[in-house]
Amino acid sequence: MKRKVTPKKQIHFDQSGVIPYRRREGKLEVLLVTSIKKKNWIVPKGFIEYHMSPFQSAKKEAFEEAGVRGSNGTRILGSYTVNKKGSELQTKIYSMLVTRVYKDYPEKNLRKRKWFSINDAVKKVNIDDLAKIIRRFGKPRRRK
């Protein structure tokens, strides 16, 4: 008698992250950090904390992972979904103008951080949908 294999139930989690940015010599730069395990270049992100808005939670992650604080004015840039160990992680991405960079921050010894041009950042991240969000963020917006 064959046993029926029940498919694993996919669990959905919500995350939020920011693309920290600045203007340096008239050019837009974004700050990326490395992931802890694989050392891939990513944006600061994490699970949305129940007592915070997605943007507030993302700003908290930006400080913990990249040692930056930013402006309160923002806009949602998009979202992407990845499947990881049977779970679906949807991440909402916001912009954040960096107003302060700290030398010491909680995950300083776990990650690297580096400023990149838009084109270089797009090449560094390995999540295609995140690369598209960064590319779109770097395009000048048309004024009406």
C-alpha positions in Angstrom: 0.0 0.0 0.0 1.4 3.4 -1.0 1.5 6.1 1.5 0.1 9.5 0.5 2.6 12.2 0.9 1.0 15.4 2.2 2.6 18.5 0.6 4.1 20.8 3.1 1.9 23.7 3.9 3.5 26.9 2.7 3.7 29.6 5.4 3.6 33.2 4.5 5.6 35.9 6.3 5.8 39.6 5.8 9.1 41.5 5.8 10.0 45.1 5.1 13.2 46.7 4.1 14.7 50.0 2.9 17.0 51.1 0.2 19.1 53.6 2.2 20.3 56.4 -0.2 22.3 59.6 -0.4 23.5 62.0 -3.1 27.3 62.2 -3.4 28.7 64.7 -5.9 25.3 64.9 -7.6 25.1 61.1 -8.0 22.6 58.8 -6.3 24.2 56.1 -4.2 22.5 53.3 -2.3 23.8 51.4 0.8 23.9 47.6 0.7 24.8 45.1 3.4 25.9 41.5 3.3 23.7 38.7 4.5 25.0 37.0 7.6 25.4 33.4 6.3 26.0 33.6 2.5 27.5 37.1 2.5 25.3 38.1 -0.5 24.7 41.8 -1.0 21.1 42.8 0.1 19.2 45.7 1.5 18.5 46.0 5.2 15.3 44.1 5.9 13.6 41.9 8.5 10.2 40.7 9.8 7.7 43.4 10.4 7.4 43.8 14.2 3.8 43.6 15.4 3.9 47.0 17.2 5.4 48.9 14.2 4.4 49.9 10.8 6.3 48.2 7.9 8.4 51.4 7.4 9.2 51.8 11.1 10.3 48.2 11.3 12.4 48.6 8.1 14.1 51.7 9.6 14.9 49.7 12.7 16.5 47.1 10.6 18.5 49.8 8.7 20.0 50.9 12.0 20.7 47.4 13.3 22.1 46.0 10.1 23.7 49.0 8.4 24.2 51.6 11.2 22.2 54.3 9.5 19.2 56.5 10.4 17.1 58.3 7.9 14.2 60.6 7.2 10.7 59.9 8.1 9.4 60.8 4.6 9.4 57.8 2.4 7.6 56.0 -0.4 7.0 52.3 -1.1 9.1 51.3 -4.0 7.7 47.8 -4.5 7.8 44.3 -3.1 9.2 40.9 -4.0 8.6 37.4 -2.9 11.1 34.6 -2.3 10.5 31.0 -1.2 12.8 29.8 1.6 12.6 26.5 3.3 8.9 26.0 2.5 8.0 29.5 3.5 7.0 32.4 1.4 8.6 35.7 2.4 7.1 38.8 0.9 9.3 41.9 1.4 8.0 45.5 1.0 10.7 47.9 0.0 10.8 51.6 1.0 13.2 54.4 0.3 15.1 56.1 3.1 17.2 59.2 2.8 20.2 58.6 5.1 20.7 61.5 7.5 23.2 59.9 9.9 25.8 57.1 9.6 27.1 55.5 12.8 30.5 53.9 13.4 29.1 51.4 15.9 25.8 49.6 15.5 24.4 46.2 16.6 25.4 44.0 13.6 28.7 45.7 12.8 30.7 42.6 13.3 28.3 40.3 11.4 27.9 42.3 8.1 29.8 44.5 5.7 28.2 47.7 4.4 29.1 49.6 1.3 27.8 52.5 -0.8 27.1 51.6 -4.5 26.0 53.5 -7.6 22.6 52.3 -8.8 24.2 50.3 -11.7 26.7 48.6 -9.4 24.0 47.8 -6.8 21.8 46.2 -9.5 24.7 44.0 -10.4 25.6 43.1 -6.8 22.2 41.9 -5.6 21.2 38.4 -6.7 17.4 38.7 -6.3 16.1 39.7 -9.7 13.0 41.5 -8.4 15.1 43.5 -5.9 17.5 44.5 -8.7 14.5 45.7 -10.7 13.3 47.8 -7.7 16.7 49.4 -7.3 17.0 50.1 -11.0 13.5 51.7 -11.1 14.4 53.8 -8.0 17.5 55.1 -9.7 15.6 56.4 -12.7 14.6 60.1 -12.6 11.0 60.7 -11.9 9.0 62.8 -14.3 7.5 65.9 -12.8 3.9 66.8 -13.8 
